[in-house]
């Protein structure tokens, strides 16, 4: 589980400069950007905040995401 203080400061790396880049905490396994829809997996309580990783899941509906995430 991510610490609430960390959730307050994390932003989508692809959106943070132009938009807010706020992230929603989804099922304790994903961070989903409110602006672009990129989805960043959380593996062993560490968010994988790489734009390339977020791009892999951008078209996947939240309910179709793997819980827990499996990195390829």
C-alpha positions as a LaTeX table, in Angstrom:
\begin{tabular}{lrrr}
\hline
Residue & $x$ (\AA) & $y$ (\AA) & $z$ (\AA) \\
\hline
Unk1 & 0.00 & 0.00 & 0.00 \\
Unk2 & 1.27 & 3.45 & $-0.90$ \\
Unk3 & 1.62 & 6.09 & 1.76 \\
Unk4 & $-1.02$ & 8.84 & 1.40 \\
Unk5 & 1.69 & 11.55 & 1.38 \\
Unk6 & 3.31 & 9.91 & $-1.63$ \\
Unk7 & $-0.01$ & 9.78 & $-3.45$ \\
Unk8 & $-0.42$ & 13.52 & $-2.93$ \\
Unk9 & 2.85 & 14.40 & $-4.68$ \\
Unk10 & 3.00 & 11.81 & $-7.48$ \\
Unk11 & 1.95 & 13.07 & $-10.92$ \\
Unk12 & 1.84 & 11.52 & $-14.38$ \\
Unk13 & 5.27 & 12.18 & $-15.91$ \\
Unk14 & 3.70 & 12.64 & $-19.35$ \\
Unk15 & 1.15 & 15.25 & $-18.24$ \\
Unk16 & 2.65 & 17.08 & $-15.27$ \\
Unk17 & 4.13 & 19.97 & $-17.30$ \\
Unk18 & 1.00 & 20.86 & $-19.29$ \\
Unk19 & $-1.86$ & 19.52 & $-17.14$ \\
Unk20 & $-2.33$ & 18.59 & $-13.52$ \\
Unk21 & $-1.39$ & 14.95 & $-14.09$ \\
Unk22 & $-3.36$ & 13.83 & $-11.03$ \\
Unk23 & $-3.37$ & 10.10 & $-10.44$ \\
Unk24 & $-6.14$ & 7.90 & $-9.08$ \\
Unk25 & $-5.16$ & 4.98 & $-6.87$ \\
Unk26 & $-6.91$ & 1.92 & $-8.33$ \\
Unk27 & $-7.30$ & $-1.31$ & $-6.35$ \\
Unk28 & $-3.96$ & $-0.76$ & $-4.59$ \\
Unk29 & $-2.25$ & $-1.95$ & $-7.81$ \\
Unk30 & $-2.39$ & 0.89 & $-10.34$ \\
Unk31 & $-2.11$ & 4.66 & $-10.67$ \\
Unk32 & $-4.36$ & 6.03 & $-13.42$ \\
Unk33 & $-3.85$ & 9.52 & $-14.85$ \\
Unk34 & $-7.00$ & 11.65 & $-14.88$ \\
Unk35 & $-5.75$ & 13.63 & $-17.91$ \\
Unk36 & $-4.35$ & 11.11 & $-20.40$ \\
Unk37 & $-5.54$ & 7.73 & $-19.09$ \\
Unk38 & $-2.06$ & 6.21 & $-18.80$ \\
Unk39 & $-1.94$ & 3.45 & $-16.22$ \\
Unk40 & 1.15 & 2.90 & $-14.10$ \\
Unk41 & 1.53 & $-0.43$ & $-12.29$ \\
Unk42 & 2.52 & $-0.69$ & $-8.64$ \\
Unk43 & 4.89 & $-3.61$ & $-8.09$ \\
Unk44 & 5.98 & $-4.55$ & $-4.56$ \\
Unk45 & 4.58 & $-1.22$ & $-3.31$ \\
Unk46 & 6.73 & 0.72 & $-5.81$ \\
Unk47 & 4.99 & 2.70 & $-8.58$ \\
Unk48 & 6.57 & 2.13 & $-11.99$ \\
Unk49 & 6.30 & 5.72 & $-13.25$ \\
Unk50 & 7.89 & 5.27 & $-16.68$ \\
Unk51 & 5.99 & 6.82 & $-19.58$ \\
Unk52 & 6.69 & 3.76 & $-21.73$ \\
Unk53 & 5.13 & 1.54 & $-19.06$ \\
Unk54 & 2.07 & 3.80 & $-18.82$ \\
Unk55 & 1.71 & 3.70 & $-22.61$ \\
Unk56 & 1.39 & $-0.11$ & $-22.59$ \\
Unk57 & $-1.89$ & 0.08 & $-20.67$ \\
Unk58 & $-3.39$ & 3.33 & $-21.99$ \\
Unk59 & $-6.15$ & 1.60 & $-24.01$ \\
Unk60 & $-6.93$ & $-1.02$ & $-21.34$ \\
Unk61 & $-10.10$ & $-0.39$ & $-19.38$ \\
Unk62 & $-9.47$ & $-0.14$ & $-15.62$ \\
Unk63 & $-11.62$ & $-3.19$ & $-14.90$ \\
Unk64 & $-9.53$ & $-5.24$ & $-17.37$ \\
Unk65 & $-6.19$ & $-4.46$ & $-15.68$ \\
Unk66 & $-4.30$ & $-7.36$ & $-14.14$ \\
Unk67 & $-4.41$ & $-7.44$ & $-10.35$ \\
Unk68 & $-1.63$ & $-7.67$ & $-9.28$ \\
Unk69 & 0.18 & $-6.18$ & $-12.28$ \\
Unk70 & 2.48 & $-8.43$ & $-14.29$ \\
Unk71 & 5.28 & $-6.59$ & $-16.07$ \\
Unk72 & 6.25 & $-7.87$ & $-19.49$ \\
\hline
\end{tabular}
